[in-house]
Amino acid sequence: MGFSASKTDVSLFYYSADGCQVFLLVYVDDIIMMGSNATLISTLLGRLATAFKIRDLGKPRFFLGIETVDTKDGMILSQRRYMTDLLNCAGMVDCKQLAMPASTTQAVTSSDEPFDNPTQYRRIVGALQLVKRVLRYIKGTLDYGLRLSSFPTAFIHAYSDSDWTSCPIDRKNTSGYAVFLGTNLISWLSRKQRTVARSST
């Protein structure tokens, strides 16, 4: 039907015609189609309907665990429902909120001896303070979301940082980056580096 496959995401297809673009994201039997021209979208949906049995559910509200909330200048992607279900499952709906998922005052410690009863460890892991802390952090971020809005230019800027060998066990850095397209956050990562490095480059 004239769609081209994205080179960076096997689930993404795009269609261009007369200065208009339409994007098609496919996940098994769930599809999101969006673009800059409503008439073109309706036409392409009609073509798809001749080849596949489809149901147009209108604007996406809940897709693969992500809820879309409309704003006047775009939308917010939220996982509030998923997070609430997780808190319900753990029986921690009414827990106190936290702003950080891990303690910033206690250093990480390790043990040379492996736990002698892995089955018991797995059974009690839900009661560990770290797990409870993460759930309390989830409670404190229920209203957080990823804001996507229209921006007149496609200016890309990125930020990166490193914490200078904060792990007391292996002395490796935890580094991260965030990449923005206009005002929209499009890529981000935070992880421990694979090697020990003293440079801040």
C-alpha positions in Angstrom: 0.0 0.0 0.0 3.0 2.3 -0.3 4.3 2.0 3.3 8.0 1.8 3.9 9.6 -0.2 6.8 11.6 1.8 9.4 15.3 0.9 9.5 15.4 1.4 13.3 12.2 -0.3 14.5 10.8 -3.5 12.8 7.3 -2.7 14.1 7.2 0.8 12.5 6.1 1.7 9.0 5.7 5.1 7.4 3.8 6.5 4.4 4.6 9.8 2.6 2.6 11.5 0.0 2.2 15.2 -1.0 4.1 16.5 2.0 2.0 14.4 4.4 3.2 11.6 6.6 1.4 8.7 8.2 3.0 6.3 10.7 1.9 2.8 11.4 3.0 1.0 14.6 2.2 -2.7 14.7 2.4 -5.0 17.8 1.0 -8.5 17.1 -2.7 -7.6 16.4 -2.7 -4.1 17.9 -2.1 -1.2 15.6 -1.7 2.6 16.1 -1.9 4.8 13.0 -1.2 8.5 13.2 -0.2 11.3 10.8 -0.5 14.9 9.7 -3.5 14.5 7.5 -6.8 13.0 8.8 -8.2 12.4 5.3 -5.1 10.4 4.3 -5.4 8.3 7.5 -9.0 7.5 6.7 -8.1 6.5 3.2 -5.3 4.2 4.3 -7.5 2.7 7.0 -10.0 1.9 4.3 -7.4 0.2 2.2 -6.3 -1.9 5.2 -9.9 -2.9 5.8 -10.1 -4.4 2.4 -7.1 -6.7 3.2 -7.6 -7.4 6.9 -10.5 -7.6 9.3 -9.9 -4.4 11.4 -11.8 -2.4 14.0 -11.2 1.4 14.3 -11.3 2.2 18.0 -10.7 5.9 17.4 -8.1 7.9 19.3 -5.9 5.7 21.5 -6.6 5.8 25.2 -4.9 2.7 26.4 -2.3 0.8 24.4 0.1 -1.9 25.6 -0.2 -0.8 29.2 0.3 2.9 28.4 -2.5 5.4 28.8 -2.6 8.5 26.5 -3.9 11.7 28.1 -4.7 14.6 25.8 -3.3 18.1 26.6 -3.9 21.4 24.7 -0.5 21.2 23.0 0.0 17.4 22.7 -0.4 14.4 24.9 1.1 12.7 28.0 2.0 9.0 28.0 1.2 7.5 31.4 1.5 4.1 33.1 -0.7 5.1 36.1 -3.1 2.1 35.7 -0.2 -0.4 35.5 1.5 1.1 38.5 -1.8 1.1 40.5 -2.3 -2.6 39.6 1.2 -3.3 40.9 0.6 -1.6 44.2 -2.7 -3.4 44.6 -1.0 -6.7 43.9 1.6 -6.0 46.6 -1.0 -4.7 49.1 0.7 -1.3 49.2 -1.9 1.1 47.8 -1.9 3.2 51.0 1.9 3.2 51.5 3.9 6.4 52.1 5.4 7.9 49.0 9.1 8.2 48.2 10.9 10.5 45.8 13.8 8.2 45.1 13.7 4.4 44.2 16.9 3.7 46.1 18.5 5.0 49.3 21.1 7.7 48.7 22.6 7.5 52.2 23.4 3.8 52.5 26.3 2.4 50.5 25.8 -0.9 48.6 27.4 -3.9 50.3 28.2 -7.3 49.0 28.7 -10.7 50.6 31.3 -13.2 49.5 29.0 -16.1 50.6 26.1 -17.0 48.3 22.7 -17.4 50.0 22.5 -21.0 51.0 18.8 -21.4 50.4 17.8 -19.7 47.0 14.2 -21.0 47.3 13.8 -19.3 50.6 15.4 -16.1 49.3 13.0 -15.9 46.4 10.1 -16.5 48.7 10.9 -13.6 51.0 12.2 -11.2 48.4 8.8 -9.4 48.4 9.4 -8.5 52.0 12.8 -7.0 51.4 13.1 -3.2 52.2 14.5 -2.5 48.7 11.4 -3.9 47.0 9.1 -2.0 49.4 11.1 1.2 48.7 10.7 0.8 44.9 6.9 0.3 45.4 6.7 3.4 47.6 8.6 5.3 44.8 6.0 4.0 42.3 3.3 5.3 44.6 5.0 8.7 44.6 5.2 8.9 40.8 1.7 7.8 39.8 1.0 11.1 38.2 4.2 11.2 36.2 4.2 10.8 32.4 6.1 11.4 29.2 4.9 14.7 27.7 4.8 14.8 23.9 4.0 18.1 22.2 4.3 19.8 18.8 7.4 21.8 18.3 8.2 24.1 15.3 11.7 22.9 14.8 13.4 19.5 14.8 16.3 20.6 16.9 18.1 17.7 18.6 20.0 18.2 21.9 21.4 15.7 24.4 22.7 15.6 28.0 24.9 13.1 29.7 26.4 12.7 33.1 28.4 10.2 35.2 28.6 9.7 39.0 32.4 9.1 39.2 32.9 5.5 40.5 30.1 5.6 43.1 29.9 1.8 43.4 32.1 0.7 46.4 32.3 -2.9 45.2 33.7 -2.6 41.7 34.4 1.2 41.4 32.5 1.5 38.2 30.6 4.6 37.1 26.8 4.8 36.7 26.3 7.0 33.6 23.2 8.2 31.8 22.0 10.3 28.9 18.8 12.0 27.7 18.1 13.0 24.1 15.4 15.6 23.1 13.8 16.3 19.8 12.6 19.9 20.3 11.0 19.7 23.8 10.2 16.0 23.5 12.3 13.4 25.3 12.9 10.6 22.7 15.7 8.5 24.1 17.2 8.0 27.6 19.3 5.5 29.5 20.9 5.1 32.9 23.2 2.1 33.6 26.5 1.0 35.2 29.4 1.2 32.8 31.0 -2.1 31.8 34.6 -1.0 32.6 36.3 1.2 35.2 36.9 4.7 33.8 38.2 7.8 35.4 37.7 10.1 32.5 34.6 12.4 32.5 34.5 12.5 28.7 
